[in-house]
Amino acid sequence: MSEAFRFRVTQHGAVGTPTREAFVPADPEPGWARIAVKAMALNRLDLWTTEGIPGFALPLPLTPGCDGAGFVEAVGQGTRLPQGVELGGSAMIAPGLSCGLCPACLRGDDMLCPSYGILGHACDGTAATHVLVPAANLLPIPGNWSFEQAAAFPLVFLTAWEMLVPKAALRPGETVLVWGGGSGVGSAALQLVKALGGTAIAVVGSEAKAIRCWELGAEHVLVRGEMKALAGKVRDLTGKRGVDVVFEHTGAATWGASLSACARGGRIVTCGATTGRETSFDLRALFAKQIQIRGSYMGRREHLWTLISLLAQRPANPPFRPVLDRVFDLADYPAAQCHLEAGQGFGKVVCRVP
């Protein structure tokens, strides 16, 4: 076996740079599998894990990394693998972890499990040459995809699908305002809105990102500026009506504009708070416009299989795909985190294991 290593966030380094250490991969227990990681993708959650989260006790030391793909190197005794995944073959990893026994899990709402956690946040993740995961979290990689593409797919597409379909109940012909269209989850949302028959209005931080959003299917792209003016532009684009759905994941800085841009009877679905977790707003706008607000956190693992089946129906012309911004070597994982934090890229930041 080649050298095995991982990046660790410690109590001392919880607000600093992850440090590399050598380790010996463990043998998987029954129901678990060991993956030889070939690529892992970064998410905003990895930055929060490294910085430390006020009020949340991380199980330090901790290996970050929610997404990954590689080879199924070993399985625990008596372990069965999901359809399309086999020992020695390739697989990508669903990042959500749940007990499988509580009422929420038994009805399929695994993301509502009281013990729900995410790989790389609740336990050691994919910023390593090897990772242990439940066998039920393994998924087949769509044909012709690279490990880098597979690693960039699960978390953002599961999040975007949960927000748009179960939470927002997006219908064909409806208009969606997508904040952060150049982010990993934003680039996934733009493609899904188009695939579902909706119209997307993307908001980005620079002109350079606008063209990429149009390529992904956005009908209109706005460069972020003064929030009141931006909300006015959205209303102009919709004939003063506003959008049916706001895909919100940026938080405090955009919340007021989201309310203003939302149509009467519209829906706001939020999954993040990058610009701040606390905000205030005029309740009259909420009830007078009869706006629905829904929180969303990951989604049913089942939905990843739905997405894979949709891709299988159109292998030559897939309706959506992960968008890669930049690929680092895993040995340069701290630099990859810095690149993601700078926010200048478009799509997903990935690390490959050479």
Backbone torsions as a table, in degrees:
resi	resn	phi	psi	omega
1	MET	NA	133.8	179.3
2	SER	-69.3	169.7	-178.9
3	GLU	-55.4	132.1	177.2
4	ALA	-107.8	134.8	177.3
5	PHE	-146.4	167.6	179.1
6	ARG	-151.6	163.7	174.6
7	PHE	-103.8	135.4	-173.0
8	ARG	-123.4	136.7	170.0
9	VAL	-101.6	123.6	-178.2
10	THR	-111.2	172.7	176.9
11	GLN	-57.1	-38.3	-179.5
12	HIS	-72.6	-33.1	-174.8
13	GLY	-104.6	17.6	-175.0
14	ALA	-65.8	-16.5	174.9
15	VAL	-119.6	25.9	-178.6
16	GLY	-134.1	-152.5	-175.4
17	THR	-91.4	133.5	175.0
18	PRO	-58.6	144.6	-179.0
19	THR	-111.2	143.7	-178.2
20	ARG	-84.6	141.1	175.1
21	GLU	-144.1	150.4	175.0
22	ALA	-81.4	148.9	176.2
23	PHE	-154.2	164.6	178.4
24	VAL	-105.3	119.2	-179.5
25	PRO	-59.7	136.5	179.9
26	ALA	-81.8	158.0	172.3
27	ASP	-77.6	136.4	-178.0
28	PRO	-71.0	145.7	175.2
29	GLU	-81.2	167.3	176.5
30	PRO	-53.1	133.6	-178.5
31	GLY	89.6	-5.4	-177.7
32	TRP	-117.5	163.4	178.8
33	ALA	-136.2	151.5	174.0
34	ARG	-105.7	126.6	-178.7
35	ILE	-108.0	128.0	168.9
36	ALA	-82.4	104.5	-171.5
37	VAL	-70.9	130.6	174.9
38	LYS	-108.3	-21.4	175.7
39	ALA	-159.1	145.8	173.8
40	MET	-136.4	150.7	-178.8
41	ALA	-117.0	145.7	-179.7
42	LEU	-92.3	152.3	176.3
43	ASN	-135.3	165.5	177.9
44	ARG	-56.3	-32.2	179.5
45	LEU	-60.5	-31.0	178.2
46	ASP	-65.4	-34.9	177.3
47	LEU	-67.9	-43.4	179.0
48	TRP	-64.7	-36.6	178.1
49	THR	-63.6	-42.3	-179.2
50	THR	-69.4	-38.1	-178.2
51	GLU	-76.5	-24.4	-172.4
52	GLY	92.2	141.7	-176.6
53	ILE	-115.6	117.7	180.0
54	PRO	-56.4	129.6	177.7
55	GLY	83.9	-2.2	179.1
56	PHE	-121.4	121.8	-178.4
57	ALA	-88.2	106.3	177.5
58	LEU	-74.2	145.4	179.0
59	PRO	-79.7	70.1	-176.2
60	LEU	-76.1	150.4	-5.2
61	PRO	-69.5	152.9	-170.5
62	LEU	-142.3	136.8	172.6
63	THR	-91.9	118.3	-179.5
64	PRO	-74.9	-179.1	177.6
65	GLY	110.4	109.7	-178.4
66	CYS	-93.7	-33.2	-173.3
67	ASP	-110.3	147.9	175.9
68	GLY	-170.8	165.2	176.7
69	ALA	-151.5	150.9	-179.5
70	GLY	176.7	-154.3	-179.4
71	PHE	-102.1	142.5	175.1
72	VAL	-78.2	102.3	-171.5
73	GLU	-85.9	-35.8	-178.9
74	ALA	-159.1	155.1	175.9
75	VAL	-132.5	155.1	177.9
76	GLY	-69.3	160.4	-177.6
77	GLN	-56.2	131.0	176.9
78	GLY	75.2	8.2	-175.6
79	THR	-78.9	132.9	173.7
80	ARG	-99.5	144.9	-179.4
81	LEU	-104.7	151.0	179.4
82	PRO	-62.0	162.3	178.5
83	GLN	-58.2	132.0	179.0
84	GLY	88.4	-2.2	178.6
85	VAL	-118.9	134.3	-179.2
86	GLU	-140.6	156.7	179.0
87	LEU	-59.2	129.0	-177.7
88	GLY	88.8	-12.5	179.7
89	GLY	-92.9	-179.2	-177.6
90	SER	-91.3	157.0	178.9
91	ALA	-162.0	154.3	168.4
92	MET	-111.2	166.0	-167.4
93	ILE	-114.7	127.5	169.4
94	ALA	-77.3	128.7	-170.1
95	PRO	-81.6	-15.4	-175.1
96	GLY	-82.3	137.4	-179.4
97	LEU	-120.2	130.9	179.8
98	SER	-144.2	169.7	-173.3
99	CYS	-76.8	-28.7	-179.4
100	GLY	80.6	-1.7	-173.2
101	LEU	-122.1	-20.3	-176.4
102	CYS	-75.1	167.9	179.6
103	PRO	-56.0	-39.3	-180.0
104	ALA	-63.4	-45.0	179.7
105	CYS	-64.2	-42.4	-176.5
106	LEU	-66.2	-26.2	176.1
107	ARG	-93.8	4.0	175.8
108	GLY	96.6	-4.1	179.9
109	ASP	-89.8	62.4	-173.5
110	ASP	-61.3	-28.7	-179.4
111	MET	-72.1	-8.7	175.5
112	LEU	-98.8	4.4	178.6
113	CYS	-59.9	135.0	178.6
114	PRO	-57.7	-27.0	-179.5
115	SER	-102.6	18.1	-176.2
116	TYR	-61.5	138.0	177.2
117	GLY	-148.4	172.0	-179.2
118	ILE	-120.7	137.0	177.7
119	LEU	-52.8	135.7	-178.9
120	GLY	84.3	-1.1	179.7
121	HIS	-130.1	-44.9	177.1
122	ALA	-93.4	-21.0	177.7
123	CYS	-157.0	174.1	-176.4
124	ASP	-57.1	137.5	-175.0
125	GLY	-111.9	-149.6	-163.6
126	THR	-97.9	3.0	176.9
127	ALA	-79.6	62.2	-172.8
128	ALA	-161.7	165.5	175.9
129	THR	-77.1	-21.7	179.5
130	HIS	-141.2	147.8	177.5
131	VAL	-145.4	144.7	175.2
132	LEU	-99.2	130.2	179.6
133	VAL	-140.8	155.6	172.1
134	PRO	-60.0	139.3	-179.8
135	ALA	-59.6	-30.6	179.7
136	ALA	-65.2	-15.4	-179.4
137	ASN	-89.5	3.4	-179.1
138	LEU	-91.0	142.5	-177.8
139	LEU	-132.7	145.3	175.2
140	PRO	-69.2	147.9	178.7
141	ILE	-87.8	128.0	178.4
142	PRO	-54.9	146.1	-177.1
143	GLY	-55.5	140.8	176.6
144	ASN	72.4	2.5	176.1
145	TRP	-82.6	144.3	172.9
146	SER	-80.2	166.3	174.6
147	PHE	-61.6	-34.9	179.7
148	GLU	-63.8	-43.2	177.4
149	GLN	-64.4	-43.4	-178.6
150	ALA	-63.2	-39.5	180.0
151	ALA	-66.5	-29.6	-176.2
152	ALA	-83.9	-2.7	-170.2
153	PHE	-90.6	-52.2	-161.6
154	PRO	-60.2	-55.6	-169.7
155	LEU	-65.2	-48.0	-174.6
156	VAL	-72.5	-37.1	179.9
157	PHE	-74.1	-35.4	174.3
158	LEU	-63.8	-44.3	178.9
159	THR	-61.4	-47.7	-177.8
160	ALA	-65.8	-41.0	179.1
161	TRP	-63.7	-45.1	179.4
162	GLU	-59.2	-41.3	-178.8
163	MET	-68.3	-42.9	-173.2
164	LEU	-82.0	-36.4	-173.0
165	VAL	-97.9	-69.2	-179.5
166	PRO	-64.8	-40.7	-173.9
167	LYS	-82.5	-51.5	-176.5
168	ALA	-88.1	-17.3	-177.6
169	ALA	51.1	49.5	-177.2
170	LEU	-59.6	132.8	179.4
171	ARG	-112.2	151.4	177.6
172	PRO	-55.5	138.2	179.5
173	GLY	92.6	-11.9	179.5
174	GLU	-80.8	158.0	-177.4
175	THR	-108.0	136.2	-176.7
176	VAL	-123.6	128.9	171.6
177	LEU	-91.5	118.3	-177.7
178	VAL	-109.2	106.4	174.3
179	TRP	-72.2	148.2	176.6
180	GLY	59.5	51.8	-176.5
181	GLY	-62.7	-18.6	179.2
182	GLY	-91.0	-2.6	178.8
183	SER	-78.5	172.5	178.1
184	GLY	-60.7	-50.5	-178.6
185	VAL	-72.7	-31.7	177.6
186	GLY	-67.2	-42.8	178.9
187	SER	-66.4	-31.4	174.4
188	ALA	-68.8	-43.3	-178.1
189	ALA	-62.2	-42.4	-179.2
190	LEU	-58.0	-42.5	-178.6
191	GLN	-70.8	-38.3	-179.9
192	LEU	-69.9	-38.0	177.1
193	VAL	-57.5	-46.7	178.9
194	LYS	-63.1	-45.0	-178.9
195	ALA	-62.8	-29.5	-178.8
196	LEU	-89.7	2.7	176.4
197	GLY	87.6	14.4	178.9
198	GLY	-95.0	176.6	176.9
199	THR	-116.5	126.2	-176.3
200	ALA	-104.4	135.0	168.1
201	ILE	-111.4	114.6	-176.6
202	ALA	-97.4	145.3	172.1
203	VAL	-116.3	128.1	-179.0
204	VAL	-130.4	169.3	-176.6
205	GLY	-90.6	-11.1	-177.2
206	SER	-154.7	158.0	177.5
207	GLU	-60.9	-32.8	-177.5
208	ALA	-60.7	-29.5	-178.6
209	LYS	-85.0	-14.8	-174.6
210	ALA	-62.6	-45.8	-177.9
211	ILE	-60.0	-40.9	179.8
212	ARG	-62.4	-37.1	179.1
213	CYS	-66.5	-40.6	176.1
214	TRP	-61.3	-40.1	179.3
215	GLU	-62.9	-29.1	180.0
216	LEU	-86.0	-2.9	174.5
217	GLY	114.3	3.0	178.2
218	ALA	-65.7	137.9	177.5
219	GLU	-79.7	-38.1	178.5
220	HIS	-136.6	148.0	176.9
221	VAL	-131.6	128.0	178.5
222	LEU	-115.2	137.2	175.8
223	VAL	-87.3	127.6	-175.8
224	ARG	-57.4	136.8	177.4
225	GLY	-152.5	-140.5	177.9
226	GLU	-64.5	130.3	-168.5
227	MET	-65.0	-40.0	-179.0
228	LYS	-64.0	-41.8	179.1
229	ALA	-66.8	-38.2	-180.0
230	LEU	-65.0	-43.6	177.5
231	ALA	-60.8	-36.0	177.1
232	GLY	-64.5	-39.1	177.9
233	LYS	-64.4	-39.1	178.2
234	VAL	-62.7	-42.5	179.0
235	ARG	-65.6	-37.1	177.0
236	ASP	-62.8	-41.7	-179.1
237	LEU	-67.3	-21.5	-178.3
238	THR	-109.1	21.7	179.3
239	GLY	64.1	37.0	179.7
240	LYS	71.3	0.5	-176.2
241	ARG	-79.1	-39.0	-172.9
242	GLY	97.1	172.7	-177.2
243	VAL	-90.2	153.3	178.4
244	ASP	-73.8	-35.5	-176.4
245	VAL	-135.6	136.5	170.9
246	VAL	-110.2	120.8	177.4
247	PHE	-91.8	94.6	-168.7
248	GLU	-107.3	124.6	175.6
249	HIS	-146.4	11.2	-177.3
250	THR	-99.7	-27.2	170.9
251	GLY	100.6	-141.4	-167.0
252	ALA	-57.8	-39.6	-173.9
253	ALA	-65.6	-25.5	-174.3
254	THR	-113.2	-2.7	-171.1
255	TRP	-62.9	-43.7	179.4
256	GLY	-62.2	-41.8	178.7
257	ALA	-67.2	-33.2	177.4
258	SER	-63.1	-44.4	177.7
259	LEU	-63.3	-42.3	-178.2
260	SER	-67.5	-37.2	-177.0
261	ALA	-80.7	-13.2	-176.0
262	CYS	-78.8	137.5	-179.8
263	ALA	-74.0	164.4	172.0
264	ARG	-60.7	129.6	-177.3
265	GLY	76.4	10.0	-179.2
266	GLY	-79.8	176.8	-177.1
267	ARG	-126.9	136.4	171.8
268	ILE	-113.5	123.7	177.6
269	VAL	-118.1	127.6	-176.4
270	THR	-124.3	140.5	178.6
271	CYS	-130.1	4.8	-175.7
272	GLY	-158.7	171.6	-177.9
273	ALA	-147.7	53.0	-175.6
274	THR	-58.9	-37.8	-176.1
275	THR	-95.6	7.9	179.0
276	GLY	138.4	142.2	-174.3
277	ARG	-96.6	-8.8	-178.8
278	GLU	-117.8	135.2	179.8
279	THR	-151.5	163.9	176.0
280	SER	-130.1	154.5	178.5
281	PHE	-156.3	164.9	-178.9
282	ASP	-78.6	113.1	-179.1
283	LEU	-60.4	-23.8	-179.5
284	ARG	-63.3	-34.8	177.7
285	ALA	-64.8	-33.6	-178.4
286	LEU	-69.1	-51.7	-175.5
287	PHE	-83.1	-31.7	-179.9
288	ALA	-66.7	-37.1	178.2
289	LYS	-90.8	-3.0	178.6
290	GLN	53.9	49.0	-179.2
291	ILE	-84.3	137.9	173.9
292	GLN	-97.7	133.9	176.9
293	ILE	-118.6	127.6	-179.7
294	ARG	-130.9	135.9	173.6
295	GLY	-88.8	150.9	-178.5
296	SER	-143.9	137.4	-179.1
297	TYR	-141.2	109.5	-176.1
298	MET	56.4	-134.1	-177.9
299	GLY	172.7	173.6	178.7
300	ARG	-60.0	135.5	174.7
301	ARG	-58.3	-31.3	177.7
302	GLU	-53.0	-35.5	-176.7
303	HIS	-66.2	-27.3	176.3
304	LEU	-64.2	-37.4	176.8
305	TRP	-68.0	-34.5	175.4
306	THR	-62.4	-45.2	179.7
307	LEU	-63.0	-41.1	178.9
308	ILE	-63.3	-39.8	179.6
309	SER	-66.6	-35.9	176.6
310	LEU	-64.6	-38.6	177.2
311	LEU	-66.2	-38.0	-178.7
312	ALA	-66.2	-25.4	-179.7
313	GLN	-71.8	-25.0	-178.0
314	ARG	-134.8	63.1	-175.4
315	PRO	-62.8	-31.6	-178.2
316	ALA	-79.9	-25.3	-178.5
317	ASN	-140.6	71.0	-174.6
318	PRO	-61.9	142.1	-178.5
319	PRO	-73.9	-14.3	178.2
320	PHE	-158.3	161.7	-178.7
321	ARG	-160.8	154.6	174.3
322	PRO	-69.2	142.3	179.9
323	VAL	-104.5	120.7	-178.6
324	LEU	-95.3	130.8	176.5
325	ASP	-89.5	-61.2	-177.1
326	ARG	-150.5	143.3	-179.3
327	VAL	-114.4	123.4	176.4
328	PHE	-105.9	165.4	164.6
329	ASP	-79.1	148.9	-179.3
330	LEU	-59.7	-31.1	177.8
331	ALA	-60.4	-20.4	179.9
332	ASP	-103.8	28.0	-177.2
333	TYR	-54.2	-44.1	177.9
334	PRO	-57.3	-38.4	178.0
335	ALA	-66.4	-34.7	177.9
336	ALA	-64.8	-40.0	176.6
337	GLN	-62.5	-42.3	179.6
338	CYS	-63.1	-39.2	179.4
339	HIS	-64.7	-43.0	178.0
340	LEU	-63.3	-42.8	-177.8
341	GLU	-64.2	-32.0	-179.3
342	ALA	-66.3	-25.7	173.8
343	GLY	69.8	21.4	-177.7
344	GLN	-94.9	-9.7	-175.7
345	GLY	-86.2	-179.2	178.5
346	PHE	-133.4	115.4	-179.4
347	GLY	96.1	-150.6	-170.4
348	LYS	-96.7	140.9	173.0
349	VAL	-95.4	128.7	-172.0
350	VAL	-127.0	147.7	169.9
351	CYS	-118.0	134.1	176.2
352	ARG	-105.6	151.4	172.6
353	VAL	-96.1	112.5	-175.7
354	PRO	-59.0	NA	NA
